[in-house]
Amino acid sequence: MVRRSVRNLVALWATAVVLGATTAQADPGRDFVALSLGRMTDNAWETPLSAPGNIDWRDSYGVALAAGREWPLFNWGYIGVEANLLAHWGEQDNWELAAPVYLRSLQPESWLLPGLAYGLGLSYASDVPSVEVDRKGESQQWLAYWFIELEFGRPSDTVRPFLRLHHRSDAFGTFEADTGSNMVFLGLRHAF
């Protein structure tokens, strides 16, 4: 089930790349700021993607402010960097800084399907996140971070909504603590 969902997301992204390549023009890239609100889940990362009706929500929330820059990557998409500052409240009360590098698909102007992005980087929490300790028995301030995101709207729109899965983890044992957490964010990105 999870493999099929991931395979479907990859197929959707590949389709966006192929269709986007046919409409690519000289593009200097874009700067952006984004604001999003999220809620922590008690699930593994696969559940929000493969069974969104079965999400076990926690009473842990977050607001994130991000700033970043994207550059065209040949004729099929963008490569970008961003910095996120998150304020957590509810079951945990801490700040988080996440800094990923990511790839985003290019969309034709008339295409109604969302763009897809995947990013990978590091996350630093101001305090050891209590939700991660509650879920897995341990955690630490520094962890790996990745996200997968759907961005809606046309490329010419300066404001676009997005839906993001925000994931902190030990990256298969790269970090000492065997832990992780997931948040689902809904936000708005303003490009300029």
C-alpha positions as a Markdown table, in Angstrom:
| # | Residue | x | y | z |
|---|---|---|---|---|
| 1 | Met | 0.0 | 0.0 | 0.0 |
| 2 | Val | 2.8 | 2.5 | 1.0 |
| 3 | Arg | 4.9 | 1.5 | -2.0 |
| 4 | Arg | 2.0 | 2.0 | -4.3 |
| 5 | Ser | 1.3 | 5.5 | -2.9 |
| 6 | Val | 4.9 | 6.5 | -3.2 |
| 7 | Arg | 5.0 | 5.1 | -6.8 |
| 8 | Asn | 1.9 | 7.1 | -7.6 |
| 9 | Leu | 3.5 | 10.3 | -6.2 |
| 10 | Val | 6.6 | 9.7 | -8.3 |
| 11 | Ala | 4.5 | 9.0 | -11.4 |
| 12 | Leu | 2.6 | 12.3 | -10.8 |
| 13 | Trp | 5.9 | 14.2 | -10.4 |
| 14 | Ala | 7.4 | 12.6 | -13.5 |
| 15 | Thr | 4.3 | 13.6 | -15.5 |
| 16 | Ala | 4.6 | 17.2 | -14.2 |
| 17 | Val | 8.3 | 17.2 | -15.2 |
| 18 | Val | 7.5 | 16.0 | -18.8 |
| 19 | Leu | 4.6 | 18.4 | -19.2 |
| 20 | Gly | 6.4 | 21.3 | -17.6 |
| 21 | Ala | 9.4 | 20.8 | -19.9 |
| 22 | Thr | 7.2 | 21.6 | -22.9 |
| 23 | Thr | 6.3 | 25.1 | -21.5 |
| 24 | Ala | 9.6 | 26.1 | -19.8 |
| 25 | Gln | 10.8 | 29.5 | -20.7 |
| 26 | Ala | 13.8 | 31.6 | -19.6 |
| 27 | Asp | 13.2 | 31.8 | -15.9 |
| 28 | Pro | 15.3 | 33.7 | -13.4 |
| 29 | Gly | 13.8 | 31.8 | -10.5 |
| 30 | Arg | 12.0 | 33.2 | -7.6 |
| 31 | Asp | 12.3 | 34.4 | -4.0 |
| 32 | Phe | 9.5 | 33.6 | -1.6 |
| 33 | Val | 8.2 | 33.8 | 1.9 |
| 34 | Ala | 5.6 | 31.4 | 3.3 |
| 35 | Leu | 3.4 | 31.1 | 6.3 |
| 36 | Ser | 1.8 | 27.8 | 7.4 |
| 37 | Leu | -0.1 | 26.2 | 10.2 |
| 38 | Gly | 0.3 | 22.6 | 11.2 |
| 39 | Arg | -0.7 | 19.8 | 13.5 |
| 40 | Met | 1.4 | 16.9 | 14.8 |
| 41 | Thr | 0.3 | 13.3 | 14.0 |
| 42 | Asp | 0.9 | 10.2 | 16.1 |
| 43 | Asn | 1.4 | 8.2 | 12.9 |
| 44 | Ala | 4.3 | 7.1 | 10.8 |
| 45 | Trp | 5.0 | 9.3 | 7.8 |
| 46 | Glu | 3.3 | 7.0 | 5.4 |
| 47 | Thr | -0.2 | 7.4 | 6.9 |
| 48 | Pro | -0.9 | 11.0 | 5.9 |
| 49 | Leu | 0.1 | 10.0 | 2.3 |
| 50 | Ser | -1.6 | 6.6 | 2.0 |
| 51 | Ala | -4.5 | 6.8 | 4.4 |
| 52 | Pro | -5.3 | 10.4 | 5.2 |
| 53 | Gly | -8.6 | 9.4 | 6.8 |
| 54 | Asn | -6.8 | 7.4 | 9.4 |
| 55 | Ile | -4.6 | 10.1 | 10.9 |
| 56 | Asp | -4.3 | 10.1 | 14.7 |
| 57 | Trp | -3.9 | 13.8 | 15.5 |
| 58 | Arg | -2.1 | 15.0 | 18.6 |
| 59 | Asp | -2.8 | 18.2 | 20.6 |
| 60 | Ser | 0.5 | 19.6 | 19.3 |
| 61 | Tyr | 0.5 | 22.5 | 16.8 |
| 62 | Gly | 2.9 | 24.7 | 15.0 |
| 63 | Val | 3.2 | 27.8 | 12.9 |
| 64 | Ala | 6.0 | 28.2 | 10.5 |
| 65 | Leu | 7.6 | 31.1 | 8.7 |
| 66 | Ala | 9.8 | 30.3 | 5.8 |
| 67 | Ala | 12.0 | 32.2 | 3.3 |
| 68 | Gly | 13.8 | 30.8 | 0.4 |
| 69 | Arg | 15.0 | 31.0 | -3.2 |
| 70 | Glu | 14.4 | 28.7 | -6.2 |
| 71 | Trp | 16.5 | 28.5 | -9.4 |
| 72 | Pro | 15.5 | 26.8 | -12.7 |
| 73 | Leu | 17.0 | 23.3 | -13.1 |
| 74 | Phe | 17.3 | 22.7 | -16.8 |
| 75 | Asn | 13.8 | 22.7 | -18.3 |
| 76 | Trp | 12.1 | 20.4 | -15.9 |
| 77 | Gly | 11.8 | 22.1 | -12.5 |
| 78 | Tyr | 13.5 | 24.0 | -9.8 |
| 79 | Ile | 16.1 | 23.5 | -7.1 |
| 80 | Gly | 15.7 | 25.5 | -4.0 |
| 81 | Val | 16.8 | 26.3 | -0.5 |
| 82 | Glu | 14.7 | 27.5 | 2.4 |
| 83 | Ala | 14.9 | 28.2 | 6.1 |
| 84 | Asn | 11.9 | 27.5 | 8.3 |
| 85 | Leu | 11.4 | 28.9 | 11.8 |
| 86 | Leu | 8.6 | 27.0 | 13.6 |
| 87 | Ala | 7.0 | 27.7 | 16.9 |
| 88 | His | 5.4 | 24.7 | 18.6 |
| 89 | Trp | 2.7 | 24.8 | 21.2 |
| 90 | Gly | 0.3 | 22.4 | 22.9 |
| 91 | Glu | 1.9 | 19.1 | 24.0 |
| 92 | Gln | 5.3 | 20.6 | 23.3 |
| 93 | Asp | 6.5 | 24.2 | 23.6 |
| 94 | Asn | 9.7 | 24.8 | 21.7 |
| 95 | Trp | 11.2 | 26.4 | 18.6 |
| 96 | Glu | 12.5 | 24.6 | 15.6 |
| 97 | Leu | 14.7 | 25.7 | 12.7 |
| 98 | Ala | 14.7 | 23.5 | 9.6 |
| 99 | Ala | 16.9 | 24.1 | 6.5 |
| 100 | Pro | 16.2 | 21.9 | 3.5 |
| 101 | Val | 17.5 | 21.8 | -0.1 |
| 102 | Tyr | 14.7 | 20.7 | -2.4 |
| 103 | Leu | 13.5 | 19.9 | -5.9 |
| 104 | Arg | 10.2 | 21.2 | -7.3 |
| 105 | Ser | 8.5 | 20.2 | -10.5 |
| 106 | Leu | 7.7 | 22.7 | -13.2 |
| 107 | Gln | 4.1 | 23.2 | -14.1 |
| 108 | Pro | 2.5 | 24.4 | -17.3 |
| 109 | Glu | 0.5 | 27.6 | -16.9 |
| 110 | Ser | -2.8 | 25.9 | -17.7 |
| 111 | Trp | -2.3 | 22.7 | -15.8 |
| 112 | Leu | -4.6 | 22.2 | -12.8 |
| 113 | Leu | -2.7 | 19.5 | -11.0 |
| 114 | Pro | -0.5 | 20.5 | -8.1 |
| 115 | Gly | 3.3 | 20.8 | -8.3 |
| 116 | Leu | 5.3 | 18.4 | -6.2 |
| 117 | Ala | 8.4 | 19.2 | -4.1 |
| 118 | Tyr | 10.7 | 17.0 | -2.0 |
| 119 | Gly | 13.3 | 18.5 | 0.3 |
| 120 | Leu | 16.0 | 17.1 | 2.6 |
| 121 | Gly | 18.0 | 18.9 | 5.3 |
| 122 | Leu | 18.5 | 19.3 | 9.0 |
| 123 | Ser | 16.3 | 20.3 | 11.9 |
| 124 | Tyr | 17.3 | 21.8 | 15.2 |
| 125 | Ala | 14.9 | 22.0 | 18.1 |
| 126 | Ser | 15.5 | 24.6 | 20.9 |
| 127 | Asp | 14.5 | 21.8 | 23.5 |
| 128 | Val | 14.3 | 18.1 | 23.1 |
| 129 | Pro | 10.8 | 17.7 | 21.6 |
| 130 | Ser | 8.5 | 16.1 | 24.2 |
| 131 | Val | 6.2 | 14.6 | 21.6 |
| 132 | Glu | 9.0 | 12.6 | 20.1 |
| 133 | Val | 10.1 | 11.4 | 23.5 |
| 134 | Asp | 6.4 | 10.4 | 24.2 |
| 135 | Arg | 6.2 | 8.6 | 20.9 |
| 136 | Lys | 9.5 | 6.8 | 20.8 |
| 137 | Gly | 11.0 | 7.0 | 24.3 |
| 138 | Glu | 13.9 | 9.4 | 23.3 |
| 139 | Ser | 14.8 | 12.2 | 21.1 |
| 140 | Gln | 17.5 | 14.9 | 20.6 |
| 141 | Gln | 17.7 | 18.5 | 19.3 |
| 142 | Trp | 19.5 | 17.8 | 16.0 |
| 143 | Leu | 17.7 | 15.4 | 13.6 |
| 144 | Ala | 17.4 | 14.9 | 9.8 |
| 145 | Tyr | 14.5 | 16.7 | 8.2 |
| 146 | Trp | 12.6 | 16.0 | 5.0 |
| 147 | Phe | 9.3 | 17.2 | 3.5 |
| 148 | Ile | 7.0 | 16.3 | 0.7 |
| 149 | Glu | 4.7 | 19.1 | -0.6 |
| 150 | Leu | 1.9 | 19.7 | -3.0 |
| 151 | Glu | 1.7 | 23.3 | -4.3 |
| 152 | Phe | -1.5 | 24.5 | -5.9 |
| 153 | Gly | -2.1 | 27.3 | -8.4 |
| 154 | Arg | -0.6 | 28.4 | -11.7 |
| 155 | Pro | 3.1 | 29.3 | -12.0 |
| 156 | Ser | 2.2 | 32.9 | -12.7 |
| 157 | Asp | 0.2 | 33.3 | -9.5 |
| 158 | Thr | 2.3 | 35.2 | -6.9 |
| 159 | Val | 0.4 | 33.6 | -4.0 |
| 160 | Arg | 0.0 | 29.8 | -4.0 |
| 161 | Pro | -1.4 | 27.5 | -1.3 |
| 162 | Phe | 0.4 | 24.4 | -0.3 |
| 163 | Leu | 0.1 | 21.2 | 1.7 |
| 164 | Arg | 3.2 | 19.8 | 3.3 |
| 165 | Leu | 4.2 | 16.8 | 5.3 |
| 166 | His | 7.0 | 17.9 | 7.7 |
| 167 | His | 9.1 | 15.0 | 9.0 |
| 168 | Arg | 11.9 | 14.9 | 11.6 |
| 169 | Ser | 13.8 | 11.6 | 12.1 |
| 170 | Asp | 17.0 | 9.8 | 13.0 |
| 171 | Ala | 17.5 | 9.0 | 9.3 |
| 172 | Phe | 17.9 | 5.2 | 9.7 |
| 173 | Gly | 20.3 | 5.5 | 12.6 |
| 174 | Thr | 22.4 | 8.5 | 11.3 |
| 175 | Phe | 21.5 | 10.3 | 14.5 |
| 176 | Glu | 21.9 | 8.6 | 17.9 |
| 177 | Ala | 18.3 | 8.8 | 19.1 |
| 178 | Asp | 15.8 | 6.3 | 17.5 |
| 179 | Thr | 13.0 | 8.9 | 17.1 |
| 180 | Gly | 10.9 | 11.0 | 14.8 |
| 181 | Ser | 7.7 | 13.0 | 14.3 |
| 182 | Asn | 5.4 | 14.2 | 11.6 |
| 183 | Met | 3.3 | 17.3 | 11.1 |
| 184 | Val | 0.9 | 18.2 | 8.4 |
| 185 | Phe | 1.0 | 21.9 | 7.3 |
| 186 | Leu | -1.3 | 24.0 | 5.2 |
| 187 | Gly | 0.1 | 27.3 | 4.1 |
| 188 | Leu | 0.5 | 30.1 | 1.6 |
| 189 | Arg | 3.6 | 31.0 | -0.3 |
| 190 | His | 4.2 | 34.5 | -1.7 |
| 191 | Ala | 6.7 | 34.7 | -4.6 |
| 192 | Phe | 8.4 | 37.9 | -5.6 |
